[in-house]
């Protein structure tokens, strides 16, 4: 089974947008109830968003191609 490049592109962008949405939601929940669980949960999203952005850069992909433009883990997820 083969897929064209558009399928991969759509998948990455959709995944990035969902990760971004969940990460920002985790930040809101952590701000409302700062528990050790929520701190760890947010920390996990910080790591994932950072990793996805770093990998995109390494492959020459702009952040908007993976749906993670406009989010800075060091500012928005701490």
N, C-alpha and C positions, 0 to 999 in steps of 0.2 A: 504494500500500500504506500503510495506516495502522496505528498501534499505539496501544494504550491507555496511560494513565498508569502503570498497574501494571508494564508491560513496562519502561518507562524507569526506574522506581523500582527494580525488581529488578536491572536492568543496572547502575545506578550503585552500588547497595549491594554487589553481587557484585564489581564492578571494584575498589571501595575496599577490600574485604576482601582481595582478592588482592594489591593494591599494598601494603597494610599487611603482609601475610605476607612478601612478597618483600623489603620494606624491612627488616624486623626480621631476616630471614635474612641479608641483606647486612651488617647491623651485626654479627651473630655471626661471619660469615666475616672481616670486616675486623678484628675483635678477635683472631681466631686467626692471621691472616696479614696484617699491615699492609703492603701493597704499594701502590705508586702506583696500580695498576689498581683495587684494592679501595677505596682512598680515593676515587677518582673515581666508582666504581660507587655507593658509599654516598652521595656528594654528589648524584648524580643522583636518588636516591630521596628525599633530603632536599628537594630542589627540587620534585619531583612531589607529595609529600605536602603540603608547604606550599601549593603552588598549588591543589591540590584543596580543601584546607580553606578557603583564602581565597575561592575561587569559591563554595563552598557557603555561606559566610557572606554573601557579596554577594547571593546568590539567596534568602537567608532559610532555608536548609536547615541543620538541626542536624547535627553531625558523625556522629551515629549513623545518620542517613538515608543516608549514603554509606559507611558501614563504617569510618570513620576516627576514631571516638571512642576515647579512652584512649591516644592516641599524640600526643606532642609532638615535632615534628621538632627543635626546639632542644635538647631533652633526650635523646630516644631515638635520634636519628640523627646524632649528632656524635661 
